[in-house]
Amino acid sequence: MSCPICGKDAADGFRPFCSKRCADVDLGRWLNGAYFVPAEAPEELEEAAQDLARAPSGPH
């Protein structure tokens, strides 16, 4: 298996990546929005946001 970031062989400790650096590059891409999982429909996002707003905020 090759690293999806640089193409080198994957290392056992970092699979599917070759190194911590490539794993961190991938994480950074997720965190800055370069990667995303699309929603089925925009309405689902609005409904989920409303559900979160109505949910209790945890123990008081």
N, CA, C and O atoms as CSV, one atom per row, in Angstrom:
chain,resi,resn,atom,element,x,y,z
A,1,MET,N,N,0.846,-1.164,0.000
A,1,MET,CA,C,0.000,0.000,0.000
A,1,MET,C,C,0.900,1.238,0.000
A,1,MET,O,O,1.918,1.275,0.691
A,2,SER,N,N,0.525,2.224,-0.760
A,2,SER,CA,C,1.315,3.447,-0.799
A,2,SER,C,C,0.607,4.563,-0.038
A,2,SER,O,O,-0.620,4.583,0.061
A,3,CYS,N,N,1.391,5.481,0.491
A,3,CYS,CA,C,0.890,6.617,1.247
A,3,CYS,C,C,0.032,7.498,0.333
A,3,CYS,O,O,0.469,7.847,-0.764
A,4,PRO,N,N,-1.182,7.863,0.766
A,4,PRO,CA,C,-2.041,8.698,-0.084
A,4,PRO,C,C,-1.547,10.137,-0.215
A,4,PRO,O,O,-2.023,10.876,-1.077
A,5,ILE,N,N,-0.597,10.542,0.629
A,5,ILE,CA,C,-0.087,11.912,0.563
A,5,ILE,C,C,1.116,12.019,-0.363
A,5,ILE,O,O,1.145,12.878,-1.244
A,6,CYS,N,N,2.124,11.140,-0.168
A,6,CYS,CA,C,3.365,11.288,-0.942
A,6,CYS,C,C,3.659,10.114,-1.873
A,6,CYS,O,O,4.522,10.226,-2.744
A,7,GLY,N,N,2.957,8.987,-1.706
A,7,GLY,CA,C,3.157,7.851,-2.590
A,7,GLY,C,C,4.210,6.846,-2.150
A,7,GLY,O,O,4.376,5.812,-2.797
A,8,LYS,N,N,4.932,7.126,-1.054
A,8,LYS,CA,C,5.919,6.173,-0.541
A,8,LYS,C,C,5.194,4.978,0.074
A,8,LYS,O,O,3.984,5.020,0.291
A,9,ASP,N,N,5.949,3.910,0.352
A,9,ASP,CA,C,5.359,2.739,1.002
A,9,ASP,C,C,4.861,3.110,2.395
A,9,ASP,O,O,5.527,3.853,3.117
A,10,ALA,N,N,3.688,2.594,2.775
A,10,ALA,CA,C,3.116,2.867,4.093
A,10,ALA,C,C,3.941,2.181,5.178
A,10,ALA,O,O,4.479,1.095,4.963
A,11,ALA,N,N,4.037,2.814,6.332
A,11,ALA,CA,C,4.759,2.264,7.482
A,11,ALA,C,C,3.751,1.669,8.457
A,11,ALA,O,O,2.660,2.213,8.634
A,12,ASP,N,N,4.110,0.559,9.087
A,12,ASP,CA,C,3.199,-0.130,9.996
A,12,ASP,C,C,2.627,0.787,11.079
A,12,ASP,O,O,1.433,0.716,11.370
A,13,GLY,N,N,3.438,1.627,11.668
A,13,GLY,CA,C,2.974,2.483,12.753
A,13,GLY,C,C,2.098,3.643,12.315
A,13,GLY,O,O,1.490,4.303,13.158
A,14,PHE,N,N,2.019,3.908,11.015
A,14,PHE,CA,C,1.283,5.080,10.531
A,14,PHE,C,C,0.291,4.755,9.422
A,14,PHE,O,O,-0.231,5.665,8.779
A,15,ARG,N,N,0.022,3.467,9.188
A,15,ARG,CA,C,-0.866,3.072,8.099
A,15,ARG,C,C,-2.123,3.904,8.040
A,15,ARG,O,O,-2.721,4.127,9.092
A,16,PRO,N,N,-2.557,4.365,6.937
A,16,PRO,CA,C,-2.092,4.108,5.579
A,16,PRO,C,C,-0.979,5.056,5.141
A,16,PRO,O,O,-0.614,5.079,3.966
A,17,PHE,N,N,-0.438,5.836,6.072
A,17,PHE,CA,C,0.590,6.817,5.743
A,17,PHE,C,C,1.984,6.229,5.918
A,17,PHE,O,O,2.146,5.151,6.489
A,18,CYS,N,N,2.991,6.947,5.420
A,18,CYS,CA,C,4.378,6.492,5.536
A,18,CYS,C,C,5.059,7.060,6.770
A,18,CYS,O,O,6.078,6.533,7.218
A,19,SER,N,N,4.501,8.138,7.325
A,19,SER,CA,C,5.151,8.813,8.447
A,19,SER,C,C,4.141,9.664,9.204
A,19,SER,O,O,3.021,9.885,8.745
A,20,LYS,N,N,4.562,10.134,10.373
A,20,LYS,CA,C,3.725,11.047,11.152
A,20,LYS,C,C,3.491,12.332,10.375
A,20,LYS,O,O,2.406,12.910,10.435
A,21,ARG,N,N,4.505,12.780,9.646
A,21,ARG,CA,C,4.366,14.006,8.873
A,21,ARG,C,C,3.203,13.909,7.883
A,21,ARG,O,O,2.366,14.809,7.817
A,22,CYS,N,N,3.152,12.820,7.118
A,22,CYS,CA,C,2.077,12.660,6.138
A,22,CYS,C,C,0.719,12.499,6.834
A,22,CYS,O,O,-0.294,12.988,6.334
A,23,ALA,N,N,0.696,11.821,7.981
A,23,ALA,CA,C,-0.554,11.699,8.741
A,23,ALA,C,C,-1.013,13.081,9.196
A,23,ALA,O,O,-2.205,13.388,9.145
A,24,ASP,N,N,-0.071,13.918,9.643
A,24,ASP,CA,C,-0.415,15.273,10.079
A,24,ASP,C,C,-0.878,16.146,8.916
A,24,ASP,O,O,-1.782,16.966,9.078
A,25,VAL,N,N,-0.266,15.975,7.749
A,25,VAL,CA,C,-0.704,16.716,6.559
A,25,VAL,C,C,-2.159,16.366,6.257
A,25,VAL,O,O,-2.967,17.249,5.971
A,26,ASP,N,N,-2.490,15.077,6.321
A,26,ASP,CA,C,-3.854,14.634,6.059
A,26,ASP,C,C,-4.828,15.221,7.085
A,26,ASP,O,O,-5.896,15.712,6.720
A,27,LEU,N,N,-4.458,15.170,8.363
A,27,LEU,CA,C,-5.310,15.740,9.414
A,27,LEU,C,C,-5.515,17.227,9.168
A,27,LEU,O,O,-6.634,17.724,9.297
A,28,GLY,N,N,-4.463,17.939,8.819
A,28,GLY,CA,C,-4.585,19.364,8.527
A,28,GLY,C,C,-5.552,19.640,7.387
A,28,GLY,O,O,-6.290,20.625,7.421
A,29,ARG,N,N,-5.553,18.794,6.400
A,29,ARG,CA,C,-6.484,18.974,5.276
A,29,ARG,C,C,-7.931,18.798,5.728
A,29,ARG,O,O,-8.815,19.525,5.275
A,30,TRP,N,N,-8.177,17.835,6.620
A,30,TRP,CA,C,-9.530,17.666,7.160
A,30,TRP,C,C,-9.927,18.891,7.976
A,30,TRP,O,O,-11.041,19.397,7.844
A,31,LEU,N,N,-9.010,19.365,8.822
A,31,LEU,CA,C,-9.333,20.473,9.718
A,31,LEU,C,C,-9.530,21.800,8.995
A,31,LEU,O,O,-10.309,22.634,9.455
A,32,ASN,N,N,-8.842,22.016,7.875
A,32,ASN,CA,C,-9.025,23.288,7.169
A,32,ASN,C,C,-10.122,23.223,6.108
A,32,ASN,O,O,-10.348,24.202,5.397
A,33,GLY,N,N,-10.801,22.092,5.994
A,33,GLY,CA,C,-11.935,21.980,5.080
A,33,GLY,C,C,-11.592,21.528,3.675
A,33,GLY,O,O,-12.461,21.536,2.803
A,34,ALA,N,N,-10.339,21.131,3.426
A,34,ALA,CA,C,-9.980,20.654,2.093
A,34,ALA,C,C,-10.689,19.333,1.783
A,34,ALA,O,O,-11.028,19.049,0.634
A,35,TYR,N,N,-10.906,18.535,2.831
A,35,TYR,CA,C,-11.679,17.302,2.694
A,35,TYR,C,C,-12.998,17.505,3.443
A,35,TYR,O,O,-13.046,18.226,4.439
A,36,PHE,N,N,-14.048,16.875,2.966
A,36,PHE,CA,C,-15.319,16.929,3.676
A,36,PHE,C,C,-16.184,15.770,3.234
A,36,PHE,O,O,-15.985,15.198,2.161
A,37,VAL,N,N,-17.136,15.433,4.064
A,37,VAL,CA,C,-18.105,14.397,3.749
A,37,VAL,C,C,-19.404,15.120,3.441
A,37,VAL,O,O,-19.978,15.754,4.327
A,38,PRO,N,N,-19.883,15.040,2.202
A,38,PRO,CA,C,-21.095,15.782,1.844
A,38,PRO,C,C,-22.333,15.231,2.552
A,38,PRO,O,O,-22.441,14.030,2.801
A,39,ALA,N,N,-23.247,16.117,2.866
A,39,ALA,CA,C,-24.520,15.734,3.471
A,39,ALA,C,C,-25.448,15.234,2.371
A,39,ALA,O,O,-25.282,15.566,1.197
A,40,GLU,N,N,-26.401,14.452,2.764
A,40,GLU,CA,C,-27.391,13.957,1.798
A,40,GLU,C,C,-28.213,15.118,1.228
A,40,GLU,O,O,-28.483,15.167,0.028
A,41,ALA,N,N,-28.607,16.048,2.103
A,41,ALA,CA,C,-29.408,17.179,1.662
A,41,ALA,C,C,-29.160,18.351,2.612
A,41,ALA,O,O,-28.941,18.128,3.803
A,42,PRO,N,N,-29.189,19.582,2.123
A,42,PRO,CA,C,-28.967,20.741,2.998
A,42,PRO,C,C,-29.945,20.802,4.165
A,42,PRO,O,O,-29.604,21.305,5.235
A,43,GLU,N,N,-31.152,20.296,3.964
A,43,GLU,CA,C,-32.153,20.317,5.031
A,43,GLU,C,C,-31.684,19.499,6.230
A,43,GLU,O,O,-31.998,19.838,7.370
A,44,GLU,N,N,-30.930,18.417,5.982
A,44,GLU,CA,C,-30.434,17.596,7.075
A,44,GLU,C,C,-29.485,18.388,7.960
A,44,GLU,O,O,-29.486,18.217,9.179
A,45,LEU,N,N,-28.680,19.248,7.363
A,45,LEU,CA,C,-27.758,20.072,8.140
A,45,LEU,C,C,-28.519,21.041,9.031
A,45,LEU,O,O,-28.180,21.208,10.203
A,46,GLU,N,N,-29.538,21.673,8.487
A,46,GLU,CA,C,-30.349,22.614,9.255
A,46,GLU,C,C,-31.057,21.897,10.403
A,46,GLU,O,O,-31.104,22.403,11.524
A,47,GLU,N,N,-31.601,20.729,10.118
A,47,GLU,CA,C,-32.293,19.954,11.149
A,47,GLU,C,C,-31.312,19.534,12.254
A,47,GLU,O,O,-31.653,19.601,13.435
A,48,ALA,N,N,-30.126,19.112,11.890
A,48,ALA,CA,C,-29.124,18.712,12.874
A,48,ALA,C,C,-28.709,19.902,13.729
A,48,ALA,O,O,-28.527,19.759,14.938
A,49,ALA,N,N,-28.558,21.063,13.123
A,49,ALA,CA,C,-28.193,22.263,13.879
A,49,ALA,C,C,-29.294,22.638,14.860
A,49,ALA,O,O,-29.004,23.027,15.991
A,50,GLN,N,N,-30.537,22.527,14.451
A,50,GLN,CA,C,-31.655,22.819,15.342
A,50,GLN,C,C,-31.716,21.821,16.495
A,50,GLN,O,O,-31.983,22.204,17.634
A,51,ASP,N,N,-31.472,20.550,16.207
A,51,ASP,CA,C,-31.451,19.534,17.262
A,51,ASP,C,C,-30.370,19.834,18.288
A,51,ASP,O,O,-30.597,19.698,19.491
A,52,LEU,N,N,-29.195,20.241,17.818
A,52,LEU,CA,C,-28.111,20.585,18.740
A,52,LEU,C,C,-28.460,21.792,19.599
A,52,LEU,O,O,-28.128,21.831,20.783
A,53,ALA,N,N,-29.130,22.776,19.005
A,53,ALA,CA,C,-29.505,23.972,19.740
A,53,ALA,C,C,-30.521,23.663,20.832
A,53,ALA,O,O,-30.532,24.314,21.876
A,54,ARG,N,N,-31.375,22.669,20.592
A,54,ARG,CA,C,-32.402,22.303,21.584
A,54,ARG,C,C,-31.878,21.352,22.659
A,54,ARG,O,O,-32.479,21.230,23.726
A,55,ALA,N,N,-30.773,20.687,22.383
A,55,ALA,CA,C,-30.246,19.681,23.320
A,55,ALA,C,C,-29.721,20.341,24.582
A,55,ALA,O,O,-29.166,21.439,24.529
A,56,PRO,N,N,-29.895,19.672,25.723
A,56,PRO,CA,C,-29.321,20.237,26.970
A,56,PRO,C,C,-27.798,20.298,26.829
A,56,PRO,O,O,-27.196,19.482,26.132
A,57,SER,N,N,-27.195,21.261,27.491
A,57,SER,CA,C,-25.764,21.484,27.349
A,57,SER,C,C,-24.931,20.655,28.311
A,57,SER,O,O,-23.759,20.966,28.524
A,58,GLY,N,N,-25.490,19.626,28.889
A,58,GLY,CA,C,-24.720,18.737,29.779
A,58,GLY,C,C,-25.081,18.963,31.236
A,58,GLY,O,O,-25.998,19.724,31.545
A,59,PRO,N,N,-24.352,18.296,32.139
A,59,PRO,CA,C,-24.664,18.402,33.561
A,59,PRO,C,C,-24.423,19.817,34.087
A,59,PRO,O,O,-23.472,20.485,33.683
A,60,HIS,N,N,-25.276,20.253,34.971
A,60,HIS,CA,C,-25.156,21.603,35.560
A,60,HIS,C,C,-24.752,21.506,36.990
A,60,HIS,O,O,-24.599,22.528,37.659
